[in-house]
Amino acid sequence: QAVINESSWQWRGVFHWLQQQGNVTRHEMYRTFNCGVGMVIALPASQVASALEVLKSHGENAWEIGMIKASDSEQRVVIE
């Protein structure tokens, strides 16, 4: 299960506009759009700091957004 920390990034204005103009629920916004995250890279926790350093040194805006955990739930993604 992917556990995403919603407060780890800020939505760009266009996503707020789309949600408001389309009367789209928060759940549907995350299901349909990446809401400003862009590419996601999953890797072992021990490699996060080094990967962030490399990405930032190459001019990328990178941050940790969550984690993958074992779960018996059918819900594949949880936004917290």
Jmol script that loads the backbone (N, CA, C; Angstrom):
load data "model"
ATOM      1  N   GLN A   1       0.841  -1.164   0.000  1.00  0.00           N
ATOM      2  CA  GLN A   1       0.000   0.000   0.000  1.00  0.00           C
ATOM      3  C   GLN A   1       0.895   1.239   0.000  1.00  0.00           C
ATOM      4  N   ALA A   2       0.573   2.193  -0.880  1.00  0.00           N
ATOM      5  CA  ALA A   2       1.294   3.462  -0.902  1.00  0.00           C
ATOM      6  C   ALA A   2       0.606   4.426   0.056  1.00  0.00           C
ATOM      7  N   VAL A   3       1.358   4.957   1.004  1.00  0.00           N
ATOM      8  CA  VAL A   3       0.841   5.933   1.959  1.00  0.00           C
ATOM      9  C   VAL A   3       1.462   7.275   1.596  1.00  0.00           C
ATOM     10  N   ILE A   4       0.636   8.190   1.108  1.00  0.00           N
ATOM     11  CA  ILE A   4       1.103   9.477   0.611  1.00  0.00           C
ATOM     12  C   ILE A   4       0.806  10.566   1.639  1.00  0.00           C
ATOM     13  N   ASN A   5       1.822  11.354   1.968  1.00  0.00           N
ATOM     14  CA  ASN A   5       1.686  12.468   2.903  1.00  0.00           C
ATOM     15  C   ASN A   5       1.279  13.711   2.109  1.00  0.00           C
ATOM     16  N   GLU A   6       0.008  14.047   2.174  1.00  0.00           N
ATOM     17  CA  GLU A   6      -0.551  15.156   1.398  1.00  0.00           C
ATOM     18  C   GLU A   6       0.129  16.489   1.704  1.00  0.00           C
ATOM     19  N   SER A   7       0.663  16.651   2.900  1.00  0.00           N
ATOM     20  CA  SER A   7       1.282  17.930   3.256  1.00  0.00           C
ATOM     21  C   SER A   7       2.746  18.029   2.811  1.00  0.00           C
ATOM     22  N   SER A   8       3.248  17.035   2.096  1.00  0.00           N
ATOM     23  CA  SER A   8       4.655  17.056   1.681  1.00  0.00           C
ATOM     24  C   SER A   8       4.896  17.926   0.440  1.00  0.00           C
ATOM     25  N   TRP A   9       3.836  18.400  -0.209  1.00  0.00           N
ATOM     26  CA  TRP A   9       3.956  19.314  -1.339  1.00  0.00           C
ATOM     27  C   TRP A   9       2.709  20.181  -1.402  1.00  0.00           C
ATOM     28  N   GLN A  10       2.777  21.227  -2.200  1.00  0.00           N
ATOM     29  CA  GLN A  10       1.636  22.120  -2.362  1.00  0.00           C
ATOM     30  C   GLN A  10       1.091  22.012  -3.775  1.00  0.00           C
ATOM     31  N   TRP A  11      -0.232  21.980  -3.877  1.00  0.00           N
ATOM     32  CA  TRP A  11      -0.862  21.965  -5.194  1.00  0.00           C
ATOM     33  C   TRP A  11      -0.572  23.275  -5.900  1.00  0.00           C
ATOM     34  N   ARG A  12      -0.319  23.214  -7.178  1.00  0.00           N
ATOM     35  CA  ARG A  12      -0.214  24.425  -7.987  1.00  0.00           C
ATOM     36  C   ARG A  12      -1.610  24.991  -8.187  1.00  0.00           C
ATOM     37  N   GLY A  13      -1.672  26.269  -8.462  1.00  0.00           N
ATOM     38  CA  GLY A  13      -2.949  26.954  -8.606  1.00  0.00           C
ATOM     39  C   GLY A  13      -3.896  26.311  -9.594  1.00  0.00           C
ATOM     40  N   VAL A  14      -3.365  25.763 -10.671  1.00  0.00           N
ATOM     41  CA  VAL A  14      -4.219  25.163 -11.701  1.00  0.00           C
ATOM     42  C   VAL A  14      -5.046  24.004 -11.145  1.00  0.00           C
ATOM     43  N   PHE A  15      -4.497  23.266 -10.189  1.00  0.00           N
ATOM     44  CA  PHE A  15      -5.243  22.145  -9.623  1.00  0.00           C
ATOM     45  C   PHE A  15      -6.382  22.630  -8.731  1.00  0.00           C
ATOM     46  N   HIS A  16      -6.140  23.699  -7.987  1.00  0.00           N
ATOM     47  CA  HIS A  16      -7.221  24.298  -7.192  1.00  0.00           C
ATOM     48  C   HIS A  16      -8.316  24.814  -8.128  1.00  0.00           C
ATOM     49  N   TRP A  17      -7.896  25.448  -9.218  1.00  0.00           N
ATOM     50  CA  TRP A  17      -8.858  25.986 -10.186  1.00  0.00           C
ATOM     51  C   TRP A  17      -9.692  24.861 -10.802  1.00  0.00           C
ATOM     52  N   LEU A  18      -9.023  23.796 -11.243  1.00  0.00           N
ATOM     53  CA  LEU A  18      -9.735  22.650 -11.828  1.00  0.00           C
ATOM     54  C   LEU A  18     -10.738  22.053 -10.839  1.00  0.00           C
ATOM     55  N   GLN A  19     -10.314  21.908  -9.598  1.00  0.00           N
ATOM     56  CA  GLN A  19     -11.195  21.325  -8.590  1.00  0.00           C
ATOM     57  C   GLN A  19     -12.426  22.211  -8.384  1.00  0.00           C
ATOM     58  N   GLN A  20     -12.188  23.521  -8.279  1.00  0.00           N
ATOM     59  CA  GLN A  20     -13.294  24.445  -8.036  1.00  0.00           C
ATOM     60  C   GLN A  20     -14.218  24.549  -9.248  1.00  0.00           C
ATOM     61  N   GLN A  21     -13.655  24.762 -10.421  1.00  0.00           N
ATOM     62  CA  GLN A  21     -14.460  24.956 -11.622  1.00  0.00           C
ATOM     63  C   GLN A  21     -15.217  23.695 -12.027  1.00  0.00           C
ATOM     64  N   GLY A  22     -14.621  22.550 -11.780  1.00  0.00           N
ATOM     65  CA  GLY A  22     -15.249  21.292 -12.172  1.00  0.00           C
ATOM     66  C   GLY A  22     -16.037  20.639 -11.066  1.00  0.00           C
ATOM     67  N   ASN A  23     -16.039  21.283  -9.887  1.00  0.00           N
ATOM     68  CA  ASN A  23     -16.716  20.711  -8.732  1.00  0.00           C
ATOM     69  C   ASN A  23     -16.249  19.262  -8.518  1.00  0.00           C
ATOM     70  N   VAL A  24     -14.933  19.103  -8.484  1.00  0.00           N
ATOM     71  CA  VAL A  24     -14.300  17.781  -8.392  1.00  0.00           C
ATOM     72  C   VAL A  24     -13.906  17.511  -6.941  1.00  0.00           C
ATOM     73  N   THR A  25     -14.212  16.324  -6.448  1.00  0.00           N
ATOM     74  CA  THR A  25     -13.846  15.969  -5.076  1.00  0.00           C
ATOM     75  C   THR A  25     -12.333  15.812  -4.953  1.00  0.00           C
ATOM     76  N   ARG A  26     -11.834  15.923  -3.739  1.00  0.00           N
ATOM     77  CA  ARG A  26     -10.414  15.732  -3.459  1.00  0.00           C
ATOM     78  C   ARG A  26      -9.985  14.336  -3.911  1.00  0.00           C
ATOM     79  N   HIS A  27     -10.797  13.328  -3.585  1.00  0.00           N
ATOM     80  CA  HIS A  27     -10.488  11.952  -3.982  1.00  0.00           C
ATOM     81  C   HIS A  27     -10.337  11.846  -5.500  1.00  0.00           C
ATOM     82  N   GLU A  28     -11.258  12.431  -6.236  1.00  0.00           N
ATOM     83  CA  GLU A  28     -11.203  12.358  -7.705  1.00  0.00           C
ATOM     84  C   GLU A  28     -10.010  13.138  -8.253  1.00  0.00           C
ATOM     85  N   MET A  29      -9.647  14.246  -7.612  1.00  0.00           N
ATOM     86  CA  MET A  29      -8.471  15.009  -8.049  1.00  0.00           C
ATOM     87  C   MET A  29      -7.225  14.131  -7.972  1.00  0.00           C
ATOM     88  N   TYR A  30      -7.063  13.424  -6.865  1.00  0.00           N
ATOM     89  CA  TYR A  30      -5.896  12.553  -6.725  1.00  0.00           C
ATOM     90  C   TYR A  30      -5.970  11.342  -7.632  1.00  0.00           C
ATOM     91  N   ARG A  31      -7.159  10.849  -7.887  1.00  0.00           N
ATOM     92  CA  ARG A  31      -7.319   9.678  -8.752  1.00  0.00           C
ATOM     93  C   ARG A  31      -7.014  10.031 -10.204  1.00  0.00           C
ATOM     94  N   THR A  32      -7.348  11.249 -10.613  1.00  0.00           N
ATOM     95  CA  THR A  32      -7.238  11.655 -12.011  1.00  0.00           C
ATOM     96  C   THR A  32      -5.938  12.390 -12.327  1.00  0.00           C
ATOM     97  N   PHE A  33      -5.499  13.251 -11.424  1.00  0.00           N
ATOM     98  CA  PHE A  33      -4.324  14.100 -11.673  1.00  0.00           C
ATOM     99  C   PHE A  33      -3.208  13.760 -10.684  1.00  0.00           C
ATOM    100  N   ASN A  34      -2.003  14.162 -11.020  1.00  0.00           N
ATOM    101  CA  ASN A  34      -0.909  13.988 -10.062  1.00  0.00           C
ATOM    102  C   ASN A  34      -0.841  15.151  -9.080  1.00  0.00           C
ATOM    103  N   CYS A  35      -1.631  16.182  -9.306  1.00  0.00           N
ATOM    104  CA  CYS A  35      -1.744  17.353  -8.415  1.00  0.00           C
ATOM    105  C   CYS A  35      -0.387  17.997  -8.137  1.00  0.00           C
ATOM    106  N   GLY A  36       0.470  18.005  -9.127  1.00  0.00           N
ATOM    107  CA  GLY A  36       1.744  18.705  -9.021  1.00  0.00           C
ATOM    108  C   GLY A  36       2.930  17.860  -8.624  1.00  0.00           C
ATOM    109  N   VAL A  37       2.720  16.582  -8.367  1.00  0.00           N
ATOM    110  CA  VAL A  37       3.838  15.741  -7.936  1.00  0.00           C
ATOM    111  C   VAL A  37       4.775  15.442  -9.099  1.00  0.00           C
ATOM    112  N   GLY A  38       4.257  15.104 -10.248  1.00  0.00           N
ATOM    113  CA  GLY A  38       5.112  14.741 -11.379  1.00  0.00           C
ATOM    114  C   GLY A  38       5.534  13.287 -11.275  1.00  0.00           C
ATOM    115  N   MET A  39       6.806  13.018 -11.522  1.00  0.00           N
ATOM    116  CA  MET A  39       7.316  11.652 -11.508  1.00  0.00           C
ATOM    117  C   MET A  39       7.499  11.162 -10.072  1.00  0.00           C
ATOM    118  N   VAL A  40       7.221   9.894  -9.848  1.00  0.00           N
ATOM    119  CA  VAL A  40       7.427   9.275  -8.542  1.00  0.00           C
ATOM    120  C   VAL A  40       8.462   8.166  -8.696  1.00  0.00           C
ATOM    121  N   ILE A  41       9.422   8.155  -7.794  1.00  0.00           N
ATOM    122  CA  ILE A  41      10.448   7.108  -7.772  1.00  0.00           C
ATOM    123  C   ILE A  41      10.326   6.384  -6.440  1.00  0.00           C
ATOM    124  N   ALA A  42      10.148   5.072  -6.480  1.00  0.00           N
ATOM    125  CA  ALA A  42      10.084   4.272  -5.256  1.00  0.00           C
ATOM    126  C   ALA A  42      11.414   3.563  -5.067  1.00  0.00           C
ATOM    127  N   LEU A  43      11.994   3.716  -3.876  1.00  0.00           N
ATOM    128  CA  LEU A  43      13.267   3.077  -3.580  1.00  0.00           C
ATOM    129  C   LEU A  43      13.371   2.809  -2.094  1.00  0.00           C
ATOM    130  N   PRO A  44      14.329   1.986  -1.683  1.00  0.00           N
ATOM    131  CA  PRO A  44      14.472   1.670  -0.255  1.00  0.00           C
ATOM    132  C   PRO A  44      14.699   2.935   0.579  1.00  0.00           C
ATOM    133  N   ALA A  45      14.147   2.945   1.789  1.00  0.00           N
ATOM    134  CA  ALA A  45      14.261   4.105   2.685  1.00  0.00           C
ATOM    135  C   ALA A  45      15.716   4.513   2.900  1.00  0.00           C
ATOM    136  N   SER A  46      16.620   3.565   2.905  1.00  0.00           N
ATOM    137  CA  SER A  46      18.040   3.859   3.135  1.00  0.00           C
ATOM    138  C   SER A  46      18.669   4.668   1.997  1.00  0.00           C
ATOM    139  N   GLN A  47      18.000   4.747   0.850  1.00  0.00           N
ATOM    140  CA  GLN A  47      18.545   5.464  -0.302  1.00  0.00           C
ATOM    141  C   GLN A  47      17.879   6.813  -0.556  1.00  0.00           C
ATOM    142  N   VAL A  48      16.871   7.165   0.254  1.00  0.00           N
ATOM    143  CA  VAL A  48      16.102   8.387   0.014  1.00  0.00           C
ATOM    144  C   VAL A  48      16.979   9.638   0.067  1.00  0.00           C
ATOM    145  N   ALA A  49      17.730   9.823   1.132  1.00  0.00           N
ATOM    146  CA  ALA A  49      18.546  11.033   1.300  1.00  0.00           C
ATOM    147  C   ALA A  49      19.529  11.200   0.150  1.00  0.00           C
ATOM    148  N   SER A  50      20.191  10.131  -0.237  1.00  0.00           N
ATOM    149  CA  SER A  50      21.169  10.208  -1.321  1.00  0.00           C
ATOM    150  C   SER A  50      20.492  10.505  -2.653  1.00  0.00           C
ATOM    151  N   ALA A  51      19.348   9.902  -2.918  1.00  0.00           N
ATOM    152  CA  ALA A  51      18.622  10.160  -4.170  1.00  0.00           C
ATOM    153  C   ALA A  51      18.156  11.607  -4.233  1.00  0.00           C
ATOM    154  N   LEU A  52      17.634  12.124  -3.128  1.00  0.00           N
ATOM    155  CA  LEU A  52      17.197  13.527  -3.094  1.00  0.00           C
ATOM    156  C   LEU A  52      18.369  14.468  -3.357  1.00  0.00           C
ATOM    157  N   GLU A  53      19.508  14.161  -2.781  1.00  0.00           N
ATOM    158  CA  GLU A  53      20.710  14.977  -2.971  1.00  0.00           C
ATOM    159  C   GLU A  53      21.130  14.991  -4.444  1.00  0.00           C
ATOM    160  N   VAL A  54      21.148  13.832  -5.067  1.00  0.00           N
ATOM    161  CA  VAL A  54      21.534  13.726  -6.480  1.00  0.00           C
ATOM    162  C   VAL A  54      20.544  14.491  -7.362  1.00  0.00           C
ATOM    163  N   LEU A  55      19.262  14.284  -7.141  1.00  0.00           N
ATOM    164  CA  LEU A  55      18.250  14.959  -7.955  1.00  0.00           C
ATOM    165  C   LEU A  55      18.345  16.476  -7.810  1.00  0.00           C
ATOM    166  N   LYS A  56      18.473  16.944  -6.573  1.00  0.00           N
ATOM    167  CA  LYS A  56      18.556  18.390  -6.339  1.00  0.00           C
ATOM    168  C   LYS A  56      19.835  18.974  -6.932  1.00  0.00           C
ATOM    169  N   SER A  57      20.926  18.218  -6.909  1.00  0.00           N
ATOM    170  CA  SER A  57      22.187  18.706  -7.484  1.00  0.00           C
ATOM    171  C   SER A  57      22.103  18.839  -8.999  1.00  0.00           C
ATOM    172  N   HIS A  58      21.116  18.179  -9.600  1.00  0.00           N
ATOM    173  CA  HIS A  58      20.888  18.277 -11.041  1.00  0.00           C
ATOM    174  C   HIS A  58      19.731  19.218 -11.372  1.00  0.00           C
ATOM    175  N   GLY A  59      19.343  20.028 -10.384  1.00  0.00           N
ATOM    176  CA  GLY A  59      18.330  21.046 -10.626  1.00  0.00           C
ATOM    177  C   GLY A  59      16.884  20.584 -10.529  1.00  0.00           C
ATOM    178  N   GLU A  60      16.666  19.369 -10.041  1.00  0.00           N
ATOM    179  CA  GLU A  60      15.302  18.872  -9.902  1.00  0.00           C
ATOM    180  C   GLU A  60      14.706  19.309  -8.565  1.00  0.00           C
ATOM    181  N   ASN A  61      13.417  19.572  -8.561  1.00  0.00           N
ATOM    182  CA  ASN A  61      12.693  19.881  -7.334  1.00  0.00           C
ATOM    183  C   ASN A  61      12.165  18.550  -6.814  1.00  0.00           C
ATOM    184  N   ALA A  62      12.839  17.972  -5.831  1.00  0.00           N
ATOM    185  CA  ALA A  62      12.515  16.621  -5.366  1.00  0.00           C
ATOM    186  C   ALA A  62      12.241  16.612  -3.871  1.00  0.00           C
ATOM    187  N   TRP A  63      11.333  15.747  -3.456  1.00  0.00           N
ATOM    188  CA  TRP A  63      11.006  15.608  -2.042  1.00  0.00           C
ATOM    189  C   TRP A  63      10.404  14.237  -1.795  1.00  0.00           C
ATOM    190  N   GLU A  64      10.400  13.817  -0.544  1.00  0.00           N
ATOM    191  CA  GLU A  64       9.813  12.535  -0.155  1.00  0.00           C
ATOM    192  C   GLU A  64       8.318  12.751   0.089  1.00  0.00           C
ATOM    193  N   ILE A  65       7.474  11.951  -0.574  1.00  0.00           N
ATOM    194  CA  ILE A  65       6.026  12.141  -0.433  1.00  0.00           C
ATOM    195  C   ILE A  65       5.336  11.045   0.368  1.00  0.00           C
ATOM    196  N   GLY A  66       6.029   9.976   0.685  1.00  0.00           N
ATOM    197  CA  GLY A  66       5.367   8.913   1.430  1.00  0.00           C
ATOM    198  C   GLY A  66       6.192   7.653   1.494  1.00  0.00           C
ATOM    199  N   MET A  67       5.476   6.542   1.648  1.00  0.00           N
ATOM    200  CA  MET A  67       6.157   5.252   1.794  1.00  0.00           C
ATOM    201  C   MET A  67       5.264   4.128   1.289  1.00  0.00           C
ATOM    202  N   ILE A  68       5.876   2.990   1.071  1.00  0.00           N
ATOM    203  CA  ILE A  68       5.162   1.780   0.700  1.00  0.00           C
ATOM    204  C   ILE A  68       5.183   0.866   1.922  1.00  0.00           C
ATOM    205  N   LYS A  69       4.020   0.294   2.262  1.00  0.00           N
ATOM    206  CA  LYS A  69       3.985  -0.608   3.415  1.00  0.00           C
ATOM    207  C   LYS A  69       3.111  -1.816   3.102  1.00  0.00           C
ATOM    208  N   ALA A  70       3.361  -2.889   3.797  1.00  0.00           N
ATOM    209  CA  ALA A  70       2.539  -4.091   3.660  1.00  0.00           C
ATOM    210  C   ALA A  70       1.176  -3.818   4.285  1.00  0.00           C
ATOM    211  N   SER A  71       0.142  -4.294   3.630  1.00  0.00           N
ATOM    212  CA  SER A  71      -1.204  -4.072   4.141  1.00  0.00           C
ATOM    213  C   SER A  71      -2.142  -5.147   3.609  1.00  0.00           C
ATOM    214  N   ASP A  72      -3.110  -5.525   4.429  1.00  0.00           N
ATOM    215  CA  ASP A  72      -4.138  -6.471   4.004  1.00  0.00           C
ATOM    216  C   ASP A  72      -5.316  -5.758   3.362  1.00  0.00           C
ATOM    217  N   SER A  73      -5.300  -4.441   3.395  1.00  0.00           N
ATOM    218  CA  SER A  73      -6.399  -3.644   2.854  1.00  0.00           C
ATOM    219  C   SER A  73      -6.421  -3.717   1.330  1.00  0.00           C
ATOM    220  N   GLU A  74      -7.615  -3.639   0.760  1.00  0.00           N
ATOM    221  CA  GLU A  74      -7.746  -3.588  -0.688  1.00  0.00           C
ATOM    222  C   GLU A  74      -7.404  -2.194  -1.229  1.00  0.00           C
ATOM    223  N   GLN A  75      -7.340  -1.215  -0.343  1.00  0.00           N
ATOM    224  CA  GLN A  75      -7.032   0.150  -0.750  1.00  0.00           C
ATOM    225  C   GLN A  75      -5.531   0.243  -1.058  1.00  0.00           C
ATOM    226  N   ARG A  76      -5.213   0.475  -2.337  1.00  0.00           N
ATOM    227  CA  ARG A  76      -3.813   0.483  -2.786  1.00  0.00           C
ATOM    228  C   ARG A  76      -3.074   1.768  -2.431  1.00  0.00           C
ATOM    229  N   VAL A  77      -3.811   2.890  -2.393  1.00  0.00           N
ATOM    230  CA  VAL A  77      -3.194   4.182  -2.108  1.00  0.00           C
ATOM    231  C   VAL A  77      -4.007   4.871  -1.011  1.00  0.00           C
ATOM    232  N   VAL A  78      -3.291   5.398  -0.020  1.00  0.00           N
ATOM    233  CA  VAL A  78      -3.922   6.143   1.070  1.00  0.00           C
ATOM    234  C   VAL A  78      -3.291   7.525   1.083  1.00  0.00           C
ATOM    235  N   ILE A  79      -4.143   8.561   1.068  1.00  0.00           N
ATOM    236  CA  ILE A  79      -3.655   9.936   1.157  1.00  0.00           C
ATOM    237  C   ILE A  79      -3.927  10.416   2.581  1.00  0.00           C
ATOM    238  N   GLU A  80      -2.878  10.785   3.267  1.00  0.00           N
ATOM    239  CA  GLU A  80      -3.026  11.258   4.659  1.00  0.00           C
ATOM    240  C   GLU A  80      -2.700  12.721   4.770  1.00  0.00           C
TER     241      GLU A  80
END
end "model"
wireframe off; spacefill off
backbone 0.3
color backbone group
